[in-house]
Amino acid sequence: MSVSLYIRDMPEELRDRVKQRAIANRQSINSFLLDLIEREMQLPTLDEWLDGLDDLPKVPDVTTGEIVEVMREIRESS
């Protein structure tokens, strides 16, 4: 089921930019905005993204000094 959605008080300059992007993509403004909204809804929210960080593999504890030492070794061996 589809519904209509209206955007009120859109500045003319923004409307013109949306129209130009739609034309550049060979789409109607409606199709362009629908695609834009669909792409945006595929992205995680900030909370979802932050929650996903817990699933990443843990990085071993490394000190700044150890990183600097390795970087110096790499530079010296080049």
C-alpha positions, -999 to 999 in steps of 0.1 A, spaced: 0 0 0 14 34 -9 6 67 7 11 103 -3 37 124 15 38 162 12 68 184 21 58 219 32 78 250 33 106 237 12 129 266 1 128 272 -36 165 269 -39 164 234 -24 135 224 -47 155 236 -77 185 216 -66 164 185 -61 149 190 -95 183 193 -112 195 161 -95 164 143 -106 169 155 -142 206 145 -141 195 110 -130 167 109 -157 141 106 -130 110 125 -119 113 144 -87 90 119 -70 112 89 -81 144 107 -72 131 115 -37 117 81 -32 150 65 -41 168 89 -18 145 81 11 149 43 5 187 46 4 187 66 37 164 40 54 189 13 45 216 30 67 217 21 104 208 47 129 236 60 151 224 38 179 223 7 156 258 15 144 271 20 179 255 -13 190 273 -30 161 306 -19 174 303 -45 202 303 -73 175 336 -62 161 367 -83 171 385 -68 200 419 -51 194 447 -61 217 459 -35 241 486 -15 224 502 16 238 510 47 219 547 41 226 545 6 210 529 21 179 555 48 176 583 22 180 569 0 153 565 30 130 601 40 136 613 5 128 593 5 96 608 39 85 643 28 94 640 -5 74 628 13 43 
